[in-house]
Amino acid sequence: MLEEKLELSPDDWLTWTDEEFNNWRREYDFPRIVDFLFETLPFFSIWLSEQSGLTRQDLIFHGPARFIRHYGQSIRFVEHDVSLRLHPNEPAQPILRHCFIKKNEKQVRKKKVTRSVEFYSYIDWASKNKSWVFHASRSCIKDFVRCLTPSGRSCQTSTYINSNSSIQFYIPYFMPSVTIDEILSSTNRPISPPSLELLKLGGGGVTVVDGVVGEKNLEFTNVDNITLINPIITSFQDISYSTLRNVNIVGNVHAATFHQCSIEIHVSKGDLSECVFEYCESKISLSDSKLYRSSIREKTLKLRLKDTEVSDCCFEHLDINDGSFAERGRFNQSAKMIYSHLGFPDLAGKHFYLEKKEKRKGLWNTFSSLDSRSKIGGRIFSFLSFIWMAFQEVYWGYGERPFNIILFSLFAIMSFSLFGYFNESSCTHMELGDSLIFSFQAFTNITIKEIQQSHDVINLAGSFMSFFGVMSVGLLVAALSAKTKNYN
């Protein structure tokens, strides 16, 4: 039942009403998905029993994705009646609407609330109780979260134009005693890890004009290989654990949220505005379009733009397993190059700074890690490079923090003046004014008052101050003009 292949033709489901489509999924699709979650996710039934007010039927009626995905906080599920009475004495037919509200979101007070339930999603609950939920497992919650991103893909042809997609769990947890020889053996083939075939809604590279996506619940679906021309997509569409590969949209997509999806989408002659891509594996391309007030928070940044305007967007590295320093550096490098090509030097400089910061952390990790395969010479070189980069980061932020140079200069002047003030060998001993003047003169090489020090150590320190003063002025000028440089 879980591996049963369900399919709807795009010419059919895109002409259905939202209620017809969602009712069909409640009857034929959502029950098998909920069964899959009960069978595969550890202690799923215990999680549901601890969420007072939630039932299995809620997962089937609304779709399970909103109840299991990561939020990082409790969620309030609200059911309210939006019906109106034409006459005071006549009872109105209830029209129920539902919403999921985060704590940090602005909560609009609903009238005629018929039901309100506060709950923790399964992933958030499992994260809080991982000490016993995964006590018997060599894995952890992050492995299960990662596996919910659709990864299985099969097709009888090499073009994948009619591919099927599935969610596949990995072998170590479900088959801990199976060896690689047994897996490859044809005579003693073990049972494979559990997988869930996604409802297929695309395929064949079909083109649909004026299709109604509306508020159809597209979680746990395969919407690959389809072209939508001027689709009707209701704002605040929420798509989780789905595949949208080789999807072409001619028109606008507004305020859609994509969570843990596999995406290869191309938008042309329209806007991709106020959309959120989080924990996805995305390849997004736009031509003759506008990317506006959208956020891409993923492991990698694969964004192709042609004749496209970008404004008020956020690119942030976000990985289920936190990711490595090199991955975060590559993400910020991609964001830097995109903003540089588009002519936004300030934003390019921001990601350039983050790129260098991750590189510095990676050098320290190479030096300090016990598992590092680098030889002793390489580790020493990594340590020295880390020291040099750490100094640059604090001193001038790799050219992106010119104010740091001013703060460093003031700190150096004040420290050297206090050294001269308290040092008995200094001619400015216990004279605060002369100590400040001498320190300022040494740093800037500007003479205000003739002060001659007789002690060699103080004169040597003054020479170092002069060197840092000249260097600071040069680096300050370079940092202030850095926005004109080519970050590519």
Secondary structure, 3 states (H helix, E strand, C coil): CCCCCCECCHHHHCCCCHHHHHHHHHHHCHHHHHHHHHHHCCCHHHHHHHCCCCCHHHHHHHCCHHHHCCCCCCEEEEEEECCCCCCCCCCCCCCEEEEEEECCCCCCCCCCEEEEEEECCHHHHHHHCHHHHCCCCCCCHHHHHHHCCCCEEECCCCCCCCCEEEEECCHHHHCCCCCHHHHHCCCCCCCCCCEEECEECCCCCEEEECCEEECCCCCCEECCCEEEECCEECCCCEEECCEEEEEEEECCEECCEEECCEEEEEEECCEEECCEEECCEEEEEEECCEEECCEEEECCCCEEEECCEEECCEEEECCCCCCCHHHHHHHHHHHHHHHHHHCCHHHHHHHHHHHHHHHHHHHHHHHHCCCCCCCHHHHHHHHHHHHHHHHHHHHHHHHCCHHHHHHHHHHHHHHHHHHHHHCCCCCCCCCHHHHHHHHHHHHHCCCCCCCCCCCHHHHHHHHHHHHHHHHHHHHHHHHHCHHHCCCC
